[in-house]
Amino acid sequence: MGLQMKTRTKPTAVVIGSGFGGLAAAIRLGARGYRVTILERHDQPGGRARVFRDKGHVFDAGPTVITAPFLFEELWELAGEKMSDHVDLRPVTPFYRIRFHDGTVFDYTGDAAAMRREVERLAPADCDGYERFVAMSERIFDVGFKELAHVPFGSWLDMARIVPEMMRLESYRTVYGLAAKFVKDDRLRQILSFHPLLVGGNPFSTTSIYTLILYLERKWGVHFPIGGTGALVSGLVDLVAKQGGDIRYHATVDQIVVEGGRARGVRLDTGEVVPADIVVSNADSAFTYKSLLPPEHRKKWTDRRIDRARYSMSLFVWYFGTDRTYPDVAHHTIMLGPRYEALLTDIFEKRVLAEDFSLYLHRPTATDPGLAPPGGETFYVLSPVPHLDADVDWAERAEPYRRAIEAHLAETLLPDLPRHVTASRLMTPQHFHDELLSERGAAFGLEPVLTQSAYFRPHNESEDVRGLYLVGAGTHPGAGVPGVLSSARVLDRIVPDA
């Protein structure tokens, strides 16, 4: 009697969304033998890291600060490639130039000696306290990033195991509270506590575990790719293709198909069903549960729980190009306004659009002049603003707010700016809601407070539906490029082998 050999087919995975989390998930699954299809509702990949082009200017839509580059390098290695052969990643220094409202400037770098000199110049009485804060950041990094960022928190036992360590590291304090414990000068406290704003958190309510970002930056530096952040997106898309994966654009997922309590694929808005053995959602976690899964399949992440959660602030972003250069402006500038805590209270608690603002000014042409036409510059300026629970009509308020920011930039860092603007584009909280499908237009998903961290965030492996996995800012470990890439890394621990 003859035996008939069966050819084992690869298991299939559908990834919803092609942000950094979705692309990283696709590559990791592809390396483990899955046949991957990415479904992207827009006409290009990247999600928040999309690229806008206008009159010779290349604008990175979202992430611009690249830290922990090894998380990208791993993805190329998994695909049998070397990242440096495809992406030219350049170190940026200073990491940030911080400019206070009175014109005082602090260059924030990864050089320990240079940083101590800056602290001595700004707040000489706080030098020793600053050094102790850095040491504390390193201890928090050793636990919070090395041990926890890539670990799934699928059980309350996972959380119980780390509670003693979190107490020892004073994670019950806020980021600002921990900085205030070590230094007295309020300007230095602001310098040591602004990092949560990069991941959607209020320094006055975000758990101090996020002070690990300070040491993470010191350890691996701050980088920027030639060609812009979009060059990283393009490189990852190429890796997916080399693995045999597929990306479909203009493919809007209408519903995750669930049979017998298990994800079996997705249905598109066209009615087409794309079957799969597993589904990975890189969409906003609140949107995934509220809009892609019918209520009968949800026991944990009900509408009520999603509606009661706390969400990050949103962003107002003005992308603009100029026909002149501003060579004295750093690549990354943080412009702190006249108020710090009061402004953050307006944004996060009162949810009102204040008259004053703090800004992040991105000048990528400081590192890559090719992102602008000859003789010009490419910029974007970002202002943290309340999410859509605020009573703000952005259709009416956007242009006056932009003009106020433009006037402030002209008075401070970019003289005569209005006369030299040649390209202009706006992004408001409404855009985050309508185009990026973000709950309440929050730019970073759930707010990173202690009660919404680790086990208390939507899990990487869905609590409600078997075979459904989440990556991106809205799941563990959280927002920011390292957090999003780490969320995909967690899949290696929880997705069955192909």
C-alpha positions as CSV (number, residue, x, y, z in Angstrom):
1,M,0.0,0.0,0.0
2,G,1.5,3.3,-1.0
3,L,1.7,6.3,1.3
4,Q,0.7,9.7,-0.1
5,M,2.9,12.6,1.2
6,K,1.1,15.7,2.2
7,T,2.7,19.1,1.7
8,R,2.1,21.2,4.8
9,T,0.9,24.6,4.0
10,K,2.0,27.6,5.9
11,P,-0.4,29.0,8.5
12,T,-1.8,32.4,7.6
13,A,-1.8,35.7,9.4
14,V,-3.7,38.9,8.7
15,V,-2.3,42.1,10.1
16,I,-4.6,45.1,10.3
17,G,-2.6,48.3,9.6
18,S,0.9,49.0,8.4
19,G,2.3,51.2,11.2
20,F,5.6,50.4,12.8
21,G,3.8,47.8,15.0
22,G,2.1,46.1,12.1
23,L,5.2,46.0,9.9
24,A,7.3,44.7,12.8
25,A,4.7,42.0,13.6
26,A,4.5,41.0,10.0
27,I,8.3,40.5,9.7
28,R,8.5,38.6,13.0
29,L,5.6,36.3,11.9
30,G,7.1,35.9,8.5
31,A,10.4,34.8,10.0
32,R,8.5,32.1,12.0
33,G,6.9,30.6,8.9
34,Y,3.6,32.5,8.7
35,R,2.2,33.6,5.3
36,V,1.3,37.2,6.1
37,T,-1.1,39.7,4.5
38,I,-1.1,43.3,5.7
39,L,-4.3,45.2,5.1
40,E,-3.9,49.0,4.9
41,R,-6.8,51.3,4.4
42,H,-4.7,54.2,3.1
43,D,-2.7,54.4,-0.2
44,Q,0.7,54.1,1.5
45,P,2.2,52.3,4.5
46,G,3.3,53.7,7.8
47,G,0.2,54.6,9.8
48,R,1.3,57.6,12.0
49,A,4.6,57.3,10.2
50,R,3.2,58.2,6.8
51,V,5.0,60.6,4.5
52,F,3.6,63.8,3.0
53,R,5.3,65.5,0.0
54,D,4.7,69.1,-1.1
55,K,6.7,71.3,-3.5
56,G,9.9,69.4,-3.0
57,H,9.5,69.1,0.8
58,V,9.4,65.6,2.4
59,F,7.4,65.6,5.7
60,D,7.4,62.7,8.1
61,A,3.9,62.7,9.4
62,G,4.6,61.4,12.9
63,P,7.5,59.8,14.7
64,T,10.8,61.7,14.3
65,V,12.8,60.6,17.3
66,I,14.5,57.2,16.8
67,T,15.9,55.5,19.9
68,A,16.9,51.9,20.7
69,P,17.8,51.2,17.0
70,F,18.6,47.6,17.8
71,L,14.9,47.0,17.7
72,F,14.9,47.9,14.0
73,E,18.2,46.0,13.4
74,E,16.6,42.9,14.8
75,L,13.9,43.0,12.1
76,W,16.5,43.1,9.3
77,E,18.4,40.3,10.9
78,L,15.2,38.1,11.1
79,A,14.8,38.6,7.4
80,G,18.5,37.7,6.7
81,E,19.5,41.2,6.0
82,K,21.6,44.0,7.6
83,M,19.9,47.2,8.3
84,S,22.9,49.4,7.7
85,D,23.0,48.1,4.1
86,H,19.6,49.6,3.5
87,V,19.1,52.5,5.9
88,D,21.5,55.3,6.8
89,L,20.8,56.0,10.4
90,R,22.6,59.1,11.7
91,P,23.1,60.1,15.4
92,V,21.6,63.5,16.3
93,T,23.1,65.8,18.9
94,P,22.0,67.6,20.8
95,F,19.2,65.1,21.4
96,Y,17.0,68.1,22.2
97,R,17.6,71.8,22.5
98,I,15.3,73.0,25.2
99,R,14.3,76.6,25.1
100,F,12.5,78.2,28.0
101,H,10.1,81.1,27.5
102,D,12.7,83.6,28.7
103,G,15.1,82.5,26.0
104,T,17.3,80.4,28.3
105,V,18.6,77.4,26.3
106,F,19.7,73.9,27.6
107,D,21.3,71.4,25.2
108,Y,20.2,67.9,26.2
109,T,22.7,65.3,25.0
110,G,23.9,61.8,25.7
111,D,27.4,63.0,26.8
112,A,27.5,62.7,30.6
113,A,30.2,65.3,31.1
114,A,28.5,67.8,28.8
115,M,25.2,67.3,30.6
116,R,26.7,67.9,34.0
117,R,28.2,71.2,32.6
118,E,24.7,72.2,31.3
119,V,23.2,71.4,34.7
120,E,26.0,73.4,36.5
121,R,25.3,76.4,34.3
122,L,21.5,76.2,34.8
123,A,21.1,75.0,38.4
124,P,24.5,74.5,40.1
125,A,23.0,73.5,43.5
126,D,21.2,70.5,41.8
127,C,24.3,68.8,40.2
128,D,24.4,66.0,42.8
129,G,20.7,65.5,42.8
130,Y,20.8,65.4,39.0
131,E,23.4,62.6,39.1
132,R,21.3,60.6,41.6
133,F,18.2,61.0,39.3
134,V,20.2,59.6,36.3
135,A,21.3,56.7,38.5
136,M,17.7,56.1,39.4
137,S,16.7,56.3,35.8
138,E,19.2,53.5,35.0
139,R,17.8,51.3,37.8
140,I,14.3,51.8,36.4
141,F,15.6,51.1,32.9
142,D,17.2,47.8,34.0
143,V,13.8,46.6,35.2
144,G,11.2,48.5,33.1
145,F,12.8,48.1,29.7
146,K,15.1,45.1,30.0
147,E,12.8,42.9,32.0
148,L,9.3,44.1,31.4
149,A,8.9,45.8,28.0
150,H,9.1,42.5,26.0
151,V,7.2,40.3,28.4
152,P,3.4,39.6,27.9
153,F,1.2,40.6,30.8
154,G,-1.5,38.0,30.2
155,S,-2.1,37.1,33.9
156,W,-2.6,39.1,37.1
157,L,0.2,36.9,38.4
158,D,2.6,38.6,36.0
159,M,1.7,41.9,37.6
160,A,1.8,40.6,41.1
161,R,5.4,39.3,40.5
162,I,6.7,42.8,39.6
163,V,4.8,44.8,42.3
164,P,7.6,44.6,44.9
165,E,10.1,45.7,42.3
166,M,7.9,48.6,41.2
167,M,7.4,49.7,44.8
168,R,11.2,49.6,45.3
169,L,11.6,51.8,42.2
170,E,8.9,54.2,43.4
171,S,6.7,53.6,40.4
172,Y,3.8,55.0,42.5
173,R,5.4,58.4,42.0
174,T,4.8,60.5,38.9
175,V,7.6,61.4,36.6
176,Y,7.5,65.0,37.8
177,G,7.3,63.8,41.4
178,L,10.4,61.7,41.0
179,A,12.3,64.5,39.4
180,A,11.2,66.9,42.2
181,K,12.5,64.4,44.8
182,F,16.0,64.8,43.4
183,V,16.3,68.4,42.1
184,K,14.9,71.7,43.3
185,D,15.2,74.1,40.3
186,D,11.9,74.1,38.5
187,R,13.5,74.5,35.1
188,L,15.6,71.4,35.7
189,R,12.5,69.5,36.9
190,Q,10.9,70.4,33.6
191,I,13.9,69.1,31.6
192,L,13.9,65.8,33.6
193,S,10.1,65.3,33.3
194,F,9.1,66.2,29.7
195,H,9.7,62.7,28.2
196,P,6.1,61.4,29.0
197,L,4.8,64.0,26.5
198,L,6.6,62.0,23.8
199,V,4.4,59.0,24.5
200,G,1.1,60.8,25.3
201,G,1.5,61.2,29.1
202,N,1.2,64.0,31.5
203,P,4.4,64.2,33.6
204,F,2.2,65.0,36.6
205,S,0.2,61.8,36.4
206,T,2.4,59.4,34.3
207,T,4.0,56.7,36.4
208,S,7.7,57.3,37.1
209,I,8.6,54.1,35.3
210,Y,8.7,56.2,32.2
211,T,11.8,58.0,33.5
212,L,13.6,55.0,32.0
213,I,13.4,57.0,28.7
214,L,16.2,59.3,29.9
215,Y,18.6,56.4,30.4
216,L,17.4,54.6,27.2
217,E,18.4,57.7,25.2
218,R,21.8,57.9,26.9
219,K,22.5,54.2,26.3
220,W,21.6,54.1,22.6
221,G,21.4,57.7,21.5
222,V,18.9,59.6,19.4
223,H,19.0,58.9,15.7
224,F,17.4,60.0,12.4
225,P,17.5,58.2,9.0
226,I,18.6,59.9,5.9
227,G,15.5,60.2,3.8
228,G,13.4,60.7,6.9
229,T,11.5,58.2,9.1
230,G,9.7,57.2,5.9
231,A,12.9,55.5,4.8
232,L,12.5,53.1,7.8
233,V,8.9,52.4,6.7
234,S,10.0,51.7,3.1
235,G,12.8,49.4,4.3
236,L,10.4,47.4,6.5
237,V,7.9,47.1,3.6
238,D,10.7,45.7,1.4
239,L,11.5,43.1,4.1
240,V,7.9,42.0,4.2
241,A,8.0,41.5,0.4
242,K,11.3,39.6,0.5
243,Q,9.7,37.2,3.0
244,G,6.8,36.6,0.6
245,G,4.3,38.7,2.5
246,D,1.7,40.9,0.8
247,I,0.5,44.4,1.6
248,R,-2.9,45.5,0.2
249,Y,-3.7,49.2,0.1
250,H,-7.2,50.8,0.1
251,A,-8.2,47.7,2.1
252,T,-10.5,48.8,5.0
253,V,-11.3,46.1,7.6
254,D,-15.0,46.3,8.6
255,Q,-15.0,43.4,11.1
256,I,-12.8,40.7,12.6
257,V,-14.5,37.4,11.8
258,V,-15.0,35.3,14.9
259,E,-16.1,31.6,14.9
260,G,-16.3,29.5,18.0
261,G,-14.7,32.3,20.0
262,R,-11.7,32.4,17.7
263,A,-10.5,34.9,15.1
264,R,-10.7,33.3,11.7
265,G,-9.9,36.3,9.5
266,V,-11.5,39.7,8.6
267,R,-14.2,41.1,6.5
268,L,-13.5,44.2,4.4
269,D,-15.9,47.0,3.8
270,T,-16.4,45.6,0.3
271,G,-17.8,42.4,1.7
272,E,-14.7,40.3,0.9
273,V,-13.6,37.9,3.6
274,V,-9.9,37.4,4.1
275,P,-9.5,34.1,6.0
276,A,-6.5,33.6,8.4
277,D,-5.3,31.4,11.2
278,I,-4.5,34.4,13.4
279,V,-5.3,38.1,13.2
280,V,-3.0,40.9,14.5
281,S,-4.5,44.3,14.9
282,N,-2.2,47.4,14.6
283,A,-5.3,49.6,14.7
284,D,-6.0,51.7,17.8
285,S,-6.8,49.2,20.6
286,A,-10.1,51.0,21.5
287,F,-11.1,51.0,17.9
288,T,-10.2,47.3,17.5
289,Y,-12.5,46.3,20.3
290,K,-15.3,48.9,19.9
291,S,-15.6,48.9,16.1
292,L,-14.1,45.7,14.7
293,L,-15.4,43.2,17.3
294,P,-19.2,42.8,17.8
295,P,-20.3,43.2,21.5
296,E,-21.2,39.5,21.8
297,H,-17.5,38.6,21.5
298,R,-16.4,41.0,24.2
299,K,-16.4,40.3,27.9
300,K,-13.4,42.3,29.1
301,W,-13.2,45.2,26.7
302,T,-16.8,46.3,26.7
303,D,-18.0,49.7,25.3
304,R,-18.4,50.8,29.0
305,R,-14.9,50.0,29.9
306,I,-13.5,51.6,26.7
307,D,-15.6,54.7,27.3
308,R,-14.4,55.0,31.0
309,A,-10.7,54.7,30.1
310,R,-8.4,57.7,30.2
311,Y,-6.9,58.7,26.9
312,S,-3.8,60.6,26.0
313,M,-3.8,64.2,24.8
314,S,-4.0,64.9,21.1
315,L,-1.7,67.0,18.9
316,F,-1.9,70.0,16.6
317,V,0.8,69.7,13.9
318,W,1.8,72.2,11.4
319,Y,4.0,71.0,8.5
320,F,5.7,73.8,6.6
321,G,8.5,74.4,4.2
322,T,10.5,77.6,3.7
323,D,12.5,79.1,0.9
324,R,15.3,80.1,3.2
325,T,17.5,78.3,5.7
326,Y,17.7,78.6,9.5
327,P,21.1,77.0,10.2
328,D,21.1,77.9,13.9
329,V,18.0,75.8,14.7
330,A,18.7,72.3,16.1
331,H,17.2,69.2,14.7
332,H,14.9,68.8,17.7
333,T,13.8,71.8,19.7
334,I,11.5,71.8,22.7
335,M,10.0,75.3,23.3
336,L,8.6,75.4,26.8
337,G,5.9,78.0,27.4
338,P,5.4,80.4,30.3
339,R,3.3,77.7,32.2
340,Y,4.2,74.1,32.7
341,E,1.9,72.3,35.2
342,A,-1.0,74.7,34.6
343,L,-0.8,74.2,30.8
344,L,-0.7,70.4,31.3
345,T,-3.8,70.7,33.6
346,D,-5.6,72.6,30.8
347,I,-4.8,69.9,28.3
348,F,-5.3,66.7,30.3
349,E,-7.8,67.6,33.1
350,K,-9.7,70.8,32.1
351,R,-9.6,69.9,28.4
352,V,-9.5,73.5,27.2
353,L,-7.4,75.0,24.4
354,A,-5.2,77.5,26.2
355,E,-3.9,80.7,24.7
356,D,-0.3,79.8,25.4
357,F,1.4,76.6,24.3
358,S,4.6,74.5,24.5
359,L,6.0,73.3,21.2
360,Y,8.2,70.7,19.7
361,L,9.9,72.0,16.5
362,H,11.3,69.4,14.1
363,R,13.9,70.5,11.6
364,P,15.0,67.3,9.8
365,T,17.0,69.3,7.2
366,A,19.5,69.9,10.0
367,T,20.5,66.2,9.4
368,D,19.3,65.6,5.9
369,P,19.2,68.7,3.7
370,G,17.8,66.6,0.9
371,L,14.3,66.7,2.5
372,A,13.9,70.2,1.2
373,P,14.5,71.9,-2.2
374,P,17.9,73.7,-2.5
375,G,18.0,76.8,-0.3
376,G,15.0,75.7,1.7
377,E,14.1,73.9,4.9
378,T,11.5,71.4,6.0
379,F,9.8,71.7,9.4
380,Y,7.0,70.5,11.5
381,V,5.9,72.1,14.7
382,L,3.8,70.2,17.2
383,S,1.6,71.5,20.0
384,P,0.0,69.1,22.6
385,V,-3.7,69.9,22.8
386,P,-6.7,68.2,24.4
387,H,-8.4,65.3,22.7
388,L,-11.9,65.6,21.2
389,D,-13.6,65.6,24.6
390,A,-12.7,69.3,24.6
391,D,-15.2,71.7,23.3
392,V,-13.1,72.8,20.3
393,D,-14.3,73.2,16.8
394,W,-11.1,72.6,14.9
395,A,-12.6,73.5,11.6
396,E,-12.9,77.0,13.0
397,R,-9.9,77.1,15.4
398,A,-7.2,75.5,13.4
399,E,-6.1,78.4,11.3
400,P,-6.1,81.0,14.1
401,Y,-4.1,78.6,16.2
402,R,-1.6,78.0,13.4
403,R,-1.2,81.8,13.0
404,A,-0.5,82.2,16.7
405,I,2.2,79.5,16.5
406,E,3.7,81.0,13.4
407,A,3.9,84.4,15.1
408,H,5.6,82.9,18.1
409,L,8.1,81.1,15.9
410,A,8.8,84.3,14.0
411,E,9.4,86.1,17.3
412,T,11.8,83.5,18.6
413,L,13.6,81.0,16.3
414,L,12.5,81.6,12.8
415,P,12.7,85.4,12.0
416,D,10.5,86.7,9.2
417,L,8.8,83.3,8.9
418,P,5.5,84.3,7.3
419,R,7.2,85.7,4.3
420,H,9.2,82.5,3.6
421,V,6.6,79.8,4.0
422,T,6.2,77.9,0.7
423,A,4.3,74.8,1.7
424,S,1.8,74.3,4.5
425,R,-0.3,71.4,5.9
426,L,-2.2,71.0,9.2
427,M,-3.1,68.0,11.3
428,T,-5.7,68.4,14.1
429,P,-7.2,66.0,16.7
430,Q,-10.1,65.5,14.2
431,H,-7.6,64.0,11.8
432,F,-6.4,61.5,14.4
433,H,-10.0,60.5,14.9
434,D,-11.1,60.4,11.2
435,E,-8.0,59.3,9.4
436,L,-6.2,57.2,12.0
437,L,-9.3,55.9,13.7
438,S,-8.1,56.9,17.1
439,E,-10.6,57.0,20.0
440,R,-11.4,60.6,20.8
441,G,-8.6,61.7,18.5
442,A,-6.1,60.8,21.1
443,A,-2.7,60.8,19.5
444,F,-1.2,58.0,21.6
445,G,-4.1,55.8,22.7
446,L,-4.6,55.1,26.4
447,E,-2.9,57.5,28.8
448,P,0.1,55.9,30.4
449,V,-1.0,56.1,34.0
450,L,-0.1,53.3,36.5
451,T,-3.7,51.9,36.4
452,Q,-3.4,51.6,32.6
453,S,0.0,50.1,32.3
454,A,1.3,46.5,31.8
455,Y,-1.5,44.1,32.9
456,F,-4.0,46.9,33.0
457,R,-3.6,47.8,29.3
458,P,-5.4,45.8,26.5
459,H,-3.2,42.6,26.4
460,N,-1.1,41.7,23.4
461,E,-3.0,38.4,23.3
462,S,-6.7,39.4,23.4
463,E,-8.5,38.5,26.5
464,D,-11.8,38.2,24.6
465,V,-11.0,36.3,21.3
466,R,-8.5,33.5,20.8
467,G,-6.2,33.9,17.9
468,L,-6.4,37.8,18.1
469,Y,-3.3,39.7,18.9
470,L,-2.7,43.5,19.4
471,V,0.4,45.5,18.6
472,G,1.0,49.3,18.7
473,A,0.6,52.2,21.1
474,G,-2.6,51.0,22.6
475,T,-1.4,47.7,24.0
476,H,1.6,46.7,26.2
477,P,4.2,48.3,26.7
478,G,2.8,51.5,25.2
479,A,3.4,54.4,22.8
480,G,6.7,55.6,21.3
481,V,8.7,53.9,18.7
482,P,10.5,51.5,21.1
483,G,7.3,50.6,22.8
484,V,5.5,49.9,19.5
485,L,8.3,47.8,18.2
486,S,8.5,46.0,21.6
487,S,4.7,45.2,21.4
488,A,5.5,43.2,18.2
489,R,8.5,41.5,19.9
490,V,6.1,40.2,22.6
491,L,4.3,38.2,19.8
492,D,7.4,35.9,19.7
493,R,6.3,34.8,23.2
494,I,2.6,34.3,22.7
495,V,1.9,33.4,19.1
496,P,2.1,29.6,18.4
497,D,4.9,28.4,16.2
498,A,4.1,28.0,12.5
